[in-house]
Amino acid sequence: MDTDRTSAQGTYEEYETAYEDGNTLGGPLSEIFAVDLTAAVGRCAGCGATGPLARLRVYDRAPGLVARCPDCSRVVLRLVWGPDTAWLDLQGAASLAIPLDGRG
């Protein structure tokens, strides 16, 4: 992989280290869901790794949030919101187990 590439937004190395942890998703997802999804356990559709959403690497330099698997770097989740609508793409998640805090 050519790591000498640069763009208007910086080098490839800068992009690779410019992520936040999955806890960054807590606030935006709480605007949509009534439970804390950062504790939900997801399984990456790419490599099968499992772990809480808080473990994902979240990039916020796109028009929204992009969360990648920390094991294989595949995109697991995308979240984009507008004035009246939010779009949540979980195509990269094979499953998502959401704790319901004693319900059921």
Secondary structure, 3 states (H helix, E strand, C coil): CCCCCEECCEEHHHHHCCCEEHHHHHHHHHCCCCCCHHHCEEEECCCCCEEEHHHCEEECCCCCEEEECCCCCCEEEEEEECCCCEEEECCCEEEEECCCCCCC
